[in-house]
C-alpha cells in the first residue's frame, strides 16, 4: 500500500519530464526561427527601423513581466516595506 503514493509521484514526475522535454524542444525551434528573422532583418534597408520596433516590443514585454513580478511579490509578502 505504501508503494502506491510513491508510484503516483514517479508517474507525475515522468509526465512533467515529458512536458519539459517538449518545451525545451519548442524553445530550440523558436531560437532557430528567431535567428532566421534577425538575419533577414539585418539584410534589409529598413533593418534599423524594424530593430527599433523589436526593441520597443521587448521593452514592453519586460515592463509587463516586471509588473507581474511586483504583483506576485506583494501577494506572497516577499517585498520589504520601506523604512
Secondary structure as UniProt FT lines:
FT   HELIX           2..42
FT   TURN            45..46
FT   HELIX           47..75
FT   TURN            76..77
//
